[in-house]
């Protein structure tokens, strides 16, 4: 079986849930008017729920004492009014709470999505895309469901418990003591159960995130899986993760399922004790029948909130587990964008310098060591070398996806770390080996290079990229809607559109991750001609895969094991009879077939 090393999240303190709950409450309290209305309606419904049993017991006692029928009728009408307004306030509190909950989750989702666009590239290297998607969807949906229902029920249950206890003490301390006799058993039982449900609900959310990450990875790379006939291995890996999720979910739901069972047993036990002792007291005329009826109602009102608290507690634990995962992302450090010396560039000449630059991804092994190079304005420089030599890392440093551990990178004499990343990247254009196109029209995909560009500017960029002829052959031309990631057109056509996008952005510094490495020779000529238009009068940095495309480069830097081992133009390097020549000869080695 193929073993795939997967990133594991750090364990968290599952007992420390209050900071997460407080943070959730801050999202809820954003609308003070609505939160005030909810509290008012909850207080009203709780007060009315306490008043109804008292009136019922009073009505029974008055009936047994031969209260005049008309007065008894008015008492029943009053009782009906109380029940009506209790139902009305219950409906109103849920109506307002749903609005509050949806506003809160909307803002959380908005904050999380915005946060993802301000995080540094290393964060995305450490986390799978599927897991991040799970936080944005599953975890927030879990929070949404909980806020819609549980918050009100928790608040209402606490108020009802408090009010019921006060009324019970006032009416009969002895019967109150009987009712509360089961509470110690409830406390120890709940404590034993919840210690385990907290842990397993957290594990459930983590395993769900990992499962989503694996599914996203397999679907994205389905073609690779099929080509290498690794379907069975992929299914086995999925089964392993799925079994871990099943186990965590089983344990979480099993332990949480003990709570209502425990409460039902204790509820019935308490009611039996109350009926027995209350009956004896009534026989001895210590209490009235109406008081016993009232107390049985209060007894149920006392245990019902306990049931609701127990049931909602599991839901809250699951939501807190999801909220923690969301807040873990929100707590990440943003990619710093504003520097102490934040300057702006209208245009740059493109004088690029690496001065004694060293860099490591893991701080235990250098990826680049003591890099020194200089590119004059308008020059085309190329990076050549075997896989893992450090070519892509050079691009990551130029664009400040990462910053060097040592040394300095300068553009036009200005250290790039003294310029905000946003300012820097606005002057850099990219054409990647595997271009990404959005599910939108061709016009919109090209315009992504400059959102305020006119239709004429978009079409002119397409003409310079040699993309205009094939675009006009499509059924709707520039308004043709592409499938996700440019599905529906060829790889070469996607590359031409990405070049048009780069041309439209009008960059001062151009970076090319060899755009013709997977293109047929006919399409390559169109793309190379478009690239020549794009690189004209611009400093260009090219990662070379096909050496024939960089023979005209002004400077070629040969990398090996994170160091520049040779540099010069093509002719100079060939005459040096060194590493570059060996790469060149192996690249153009005649076929023996």
Secondary structure as GFF3:
##gff-version 3
##sequence-region A 1 593
A	DSSP	alpha_helix	18	28	.	.	.	ID=ss1
A	DSSP	alpha_helix	32	64	.	.	.	ID=ss2
A	DSSP	alpha_helix	69	116	.	.	.	ID=ss3
A	DSSP	alpha_helix	121	126	.	.	.	ID=ss4
A	DSSP	alpha_helix	129	134	.	.	.	ID=ss5
A	DSSP	pi_helix	135	139	.	.	.	ID=ss6
A	DSSP	alpha_helix	140	171	.	.	.	ID=ss7
A	DSSP	alpha_helix	173	180	.	.	.	ID=ss8
A	DSSP	alpha_helix	183	220	.	.	.	ID=ss9
A	DSSP	alpha_helix	222	227	.	.	.	ID=ss10
A	DSSP	alpha_helix	231	283	.	.	.	ID=ss11
A	DSSP	alpha_helix	289	330	.	.	.	ID=ss12
A	DSSP	beta_strand	352	359	.	.	.	ID=ss13
A	DSSP	beta_strand	368	375	.	.	.	ID=ss14
A	DSSP	beta_strand	380	385	.	.	.	ID=ss15
A	DSSP	alpha_helix	391	398	.	.	.	ID=ss16
A	DSSP	beta_strand	406	411	.	.	.	ID=ss17
A	DSSP	beta_strand	414	415	.	.	.	ID=ss18
A	DSSP	three_ten_helix	416	418	.	.	.	ID=ss19
A	DSSP	alpha_helix	421	425	.	.	.	ID=ss20
A	DSSP	beta_strand	428	431	.	.	.	ID=ss21
A	DSSP	alpha_helix	442	447	.	.	.	ID=ss22
A	DSSP	alpha_helix	455	464	.	.	.	ID=ss23
A	DSSP	alpha_helix	468	473	.	.	.	ID=ss24
A	DSSP	three_ten_helix	477	479	.	.	.	ID=ss25
A	DSSP	three_ten_helix	484	486	.	.	.	ID=ss26
A	DSSP	alpha_helix	491	505	.	.	.	ID=ss27
A	DSSP	beta_strand	509	513	.	.	.	ID=ss28
A	DSSP	alpha_helix	521	535	.	.	.	ID=ss29
A	DSSP	beta_strand	539	543	.	.	.	ID=ss30
A	DSSP	three_ten_helix	547	549	.	.	.	ID=ss31
A	DSSP	beta_strand	555	560	.	.	.	ID=ss32
A	DSSP	beta_strand	563	568	.	.	.	ID=ss33
A	DSSP	alpha_helix	570	576	.	.	.	ID=ss34
A	DSSP	alpha_helix	579	587	.	.	.	ID=ss35
###
